Amino acid sequence: MHKVPAFIKFKLKKYTNETEHDNFSHIRGMHIARFHETIKK
């Protein structure tokens, strides 16, 4: 593994965390939407 400058590592980590958070929010949003659909029926 070649040495990656700390600031790039930090940026990469931040990006990864944000992406994971977005995916989580998206999935949670879908679950909530589905839940509301179930209530409406």
GUMAR-590650 format. One record per residue (C-alpha): y, x, z; residue in three letters. Coordinates in Angstrom, 2 decimals. Layout:
<lumlo><Y>Y</Y><X>X</X><Z>Z</Z><resn>ALA</resn></lumlo>
...
This chain:
<lumlo><Y>0.00</Y><X>0.00</X><Z>0.00</Z><resn>MET</resn></lumlo>
<lumlo><Y>3.27</Y><X>1.58</X><Z>-1.10</Z><resn>HIS</resn></lumlo>
<lumlo><Y>6.17</Y><X>1.52</X><Z>1.31</Z><resn>LYS</resn></lumlo>
<lumlo><Y>8.47</Y><X>-1.46</X><Z>0.80</Z><resn>VAL</resn></lumlo>
<lumlo><Y>12.07</Y><X>-1.16</X><Z>2.01</Z><resn>PRO</resn></lumlo>
<lumlo><Y>12.62</Y><X>-3.20</X><Z>5.17</Z><resn>ALA</resn></lumlo>
<lumlo><Y>15.34</Y><X>-5.41</X><Z>3.70</Z><resn>PHE</resn></lumlo>
<lumlo><Y>13.11</Y><X>-6.42</X><Z>0.78</Z><resn>ILE</resn></lumlo>
<lumlo><Y>10.28</Y><X>-7.17</X><Z>3.21</Z><resn>LYS</resn></lumlo>
<lumlo><Y>12.69</Y><X>-9.28</X><Z>5.24</Z><resn>PHE</resn></lumlo>
<lumlo><Y>13.92</Y><X>-11.17</X><Z>2.17</Z><resn>LYS</resn></lumlo>
<lumlo><Y>10.36</Y><X>-11.74</X><Z>1.02</Z><resn>LEU</resn></lumlo>
<lumlo><Y>9.31</Y><X>-13.01</X><Z>4.46</Z><resn>LYS</resn></lumlo>
<lumlo><Y>12.32</Y><X>-15.31</X><Z>4.63</Z><resn>LYS</resn></lumlo>
<lumlo><Y>11.56</Y><X>-16.65</X><Z>1.15</Z><resn>TYR</resn></lumlo>
<lumlo><Y>7.91</Y><X>-17.21</X><Z>2.01</Z><resn>THR</resn></lumlo>
<lumlo><Y>8.81</Y><X>-19.02</X><Z>5.23</Z><resn>ASN</resn></lumlo>
<lumlo><Y>11.29</Y><X>-21.26</X><Z>3.42</Z><resn>GLU</resn></lumlo>
<lumlo><Y>8.77</Y><X>-22.04</X><Z>0.70</Z><resn>THR</resn></lumlo>
<lumlo><Y>6.10</Y><X>-22.92</X><Z>3.24</Z><resn>GLU</resn></lumlo>
<lumlo><Y>8.62</Y><X>-25.10</X><Z>5.07</Z><resn>HIS</resn></lumlo>
<lumlo><Y>9.51</Y><X>-26.89</X><Z>1.81</Z><resn>ASP</resn></lumlo>
<lumlo><Y>5.85</Y><X>-27.51</X><Z>1.04</Z><resn>ASN</resn></lumlo>
<lumlo><Y>5.30</Y><X>-28.81</X><Z>4.55</Z><resn>PHE</resn></lumlo>
<lumlo><Y>8.31</Y><X>-31.13</X><Z>4.32</Z><resn>SER</resn></lumlo>
<lumlo><Y>7.14</Y><X>-32.37</X><Z>0.92</Z><resn>HIS</resn></lumlo>
<lumlo><Y>3.64</Y><X>-33.11</X><Z>2.20</Z><resn>ILE</resn></lumlo>
<lumlo><Y>5.02</Y><X>-34.80</X><Z>5.31</Z><resn>ARG</resn></lumlo>
<lumlo><Y>7.39</Y><X>-36.83</X><Z>3.13</Z><resn>GLY</resn></lumlo>
<lumlo><Y>4.48</Y><X>-38.00</X><Z>1.01</Z><resn>MET</resn></lumlo>
<lumlo><Y>2.53</Y><X>-39.01</X><Z>4.11</Z><resn>HIS</resn></lumlo>
<lumlo><Y>5.49</Y><X>-40.97</X><Z>5.46</Z><resn>ILE</resn></lumlo>
<lumlo><Y>5.98</Y><X>-42.70</X><Z>2.09</Z><resn>ALA</resn></lumlo>
<lumlo><Y>2.30</Y><X>-43.63</X><Z>1.99</Z><resn>ARG</resn></lumlo>
<lumlo><Y>2.50</Y><X>-44.90</X><Z>5.55</Z><resn>PHE</resn></lumlo>
<lumlo><Y>5.45</Y><X>-47.17</X><Z>4.64</Z><resn>HIS</resn></lumlo>
<lumlo><Y>3.57</Y><X>-48.47</X><Z>1.60</Z><resn>GLU</resn></lumlo>
<lumlo><Y>0.69</Y><X>-49.41</X><Z>3.89</Z><resn>THR</resn></lumlo>
<lumlo><Y>3.01</Y><X>-51.31</X><Z>6.25</Z><resn>ILE</resn></lumlo>
<lumlo><Y>4.62</Y><X>-53.23</X><Z>3.37</Z><resn>LYS</resn></lumlo>
<lumlo><Y>1.31</Y><X>-54.60</X><Z>2.07</Z><resn>LYS</resn></lumlo>
